[in-house]
Amino acid sequence: MKKIVILFSGQGSNLLNLIDQLHMRHCEVVAAITNRPDAPGIEKAGQQGIHVDIIDHTHFTSREAFDGELVRQINAYKPDLVVMAGFMRILTPVFTQSVKAINLHPSLLPLFKGAKAIERSFESDKADGGVSVHWVSQELDGGAVIDQRSFTRSEDETLESFTLKIRKIEHTLLPETIITLLSSDK
């Protein structure tokens, strides 16, 4: 069975969704790794029987030092794929040149790269919002897009309703993309 490692930084809603949708059905979630010792997703993953490694980025003198430890920890699991699901770190070539990873981003890339993508997409004059899954590269949110899904915003759209639509797409698109990638061995 193919193995994945999931990286996250916060609530872990996509992490939990991936565990529910994929673990021991389509692949094995061998571990999750977070850079935040207070991330609420830690307890949630543990309740699902998934081991979580905490690598606190504040304990490292540089991004490269943190990325080196992250790569070492990932390699210990020998995953077929690394999935970034709300992992809020800008990664260096130490990571990007060593790890086969995909990232979930809450906008239609190349629009709204980086932080606060949902808010910036909502505040824009674009008629559509959406979600992208892309390969991780040295450029922030700049790797080749694997798949995207979009929706047309309604006239009475609020940030809350817009965000809910994004989350719903994320919870479908990311697991489907992982299944496709693992079955095609790309």
Backbone hydrogen bonds, N-H to C=O, Kabsch-Sander energy under -0.5 kcal/mol:
donor,donor_aa,acceptor,acceptor_aa,energy
4,I,28,E,-2.7
5,V,81,L,-1.5
6,I,31,A,-1.9
7,L,83,V,-3.0
8,F,33,I,-2.2
9,S,86,G,-1.4
16,L,12,G,-2.9
17,N,13,S,-2.0
18,L,14,N,-2.5
19,I,15,L,-2.3
20,D,16,L,-2.8
21,Q,17,N,-2.8
22,L,18,L,-2.8
23,H,18,L,-0.9
23,H,19,I,-1.0
24,M,27,C,-2.8
25,R,22,L,-2.7
25,R,27,C,-0.6
26,H,22,L,-2.4
27,C,22,L,-1.6
28,E,2,K,-3.0
29,V,27,C,-0.5
30,V,4,I,-1.9
30,V,28,E,-1.2
31,A,4,I,-0.8
32,A,51,H,-2.4
33,I,6,I,-2.6
34,T,53,D,-2.4
35,N,8,F,-0.7
39,A,36,R,-1.9
41,G,10,G,-2.4
42,I,39,A,-1.9
44,K,40,P,-1.3
45,A,41,G,-2.6
46,G,42,I,-2.3
47,Q,43,E,-2.2
48,Q,44,K,-0.7
48,Q,45,A,-1.0
49,G,46,G,-1.7
50,I,45,A,-2.3
51,H,49,G,-0.5
53,D,32,A,-2.7
55,I,34,T,-2.8
55,I,53,D,-0.6
56,D,54,I,-0.6
57,H,35,N,-1.2
57,H,55,I,-0.6
59,H,56,D,-1.9
60,F,57,H,-1.3
66,F,62,S,-2.0
67,D,63,R,-3.1
68,G,64,E,-2.3
69,E,65,A,-1.8
70,L,66,F,-2.6
71,V,67,D,-2.8
72,R,68,G,-2.1
73,Q,69,E,-2.5
74,I,70,L,-2.7
75,N,71,V,-2.9
76,A,72,R,-1.3
77,Y,73,Q,-0.6
77,Y,74,I,-1.7
78,K,74,I,-0.6
78,K,75,N,-0.7
80,D,3,K,-2.7
81,L,3,K,-1.3
82,V,100,K,-1.9
83,V,5,V,-2.9
84,M,82,V,-0.5
84,M,102,I,-3.0
85,A,7,L,-2.8
85,A,83,V,-0.8
86,G,84,M,-0.5
88,M,86,G,-0.8
89,R,87,F,-1.5
91,L,89,R,-0.6
95,F,92,T,-1.5
96,T,92,T,-2.5
97,Q,93,P,-2.1
98,S,95,F,-2.0
99,V,95,F,-1.9
101,A,99,V,-0.9
102,I,82,V,-2.3
103,N,134,H,-2.8
104,L,84,M,-1.7
105,H,132,S,-3.0
107,S,105,H,-1.4
109,L,107,S,-1.4
111,L,108,L,-2.0
113,K,110,P,-0.5
117,A,114,G,-0.5
120,R,116,K,-2.5
121,S,117,A,-2.6
122,F,118,I,-2.8
123,E,119,E,-2.5
124,S,120,R,-0.7
124,S,121,S,-0.7
129,G,151,F,-2.3
131,V,149,R,-2.4
132,S,105,H,-3.0
133,V,147,D,-2.6
134,H,103,N,-2.2
135,W,144,A,-2.6
136,V,101,A,-2.6
137,S,139,E,-0.5
142,G,139,E,-2.4
146,I,133,V,-3.0
147,D,133,V,-1.7
149,R,131,V,-2.0
151,F,129,G,-2.3
153,R,127,A,-2.7
153,R,151,F,-0.5
157,E,154,S,-1.5
162,F,158,T,-2.7
163,T,159,L,-2.6
164,L,160,E,-2.2
165,K,161,S,-1.9
166,I,162,F,-2.0
167,R,163,T,-2.7
168,K,164,L,-2.2
169,I,165,K,-2.0
170,E,166,I,-2.8
171,H,167,R,-2.4
172,T,168,K,-0.6
172,T,169,I,-1.2
173,L,169,I,-3.5
174,L,170,E,-1.9
176,E,172,T,-1.7
177,T,173,L,-2.5
178,I,174,L,-2.3
179,I,175,P,-2.5
180,T,176,E,-2.3
181,L,177,T,-2.8
182,L,178,I,-2.8
183,S,179,I,-2.0
184,S,180,T,-1.7
185,D,181,L,-1.2
186,K,181,L,-1.0
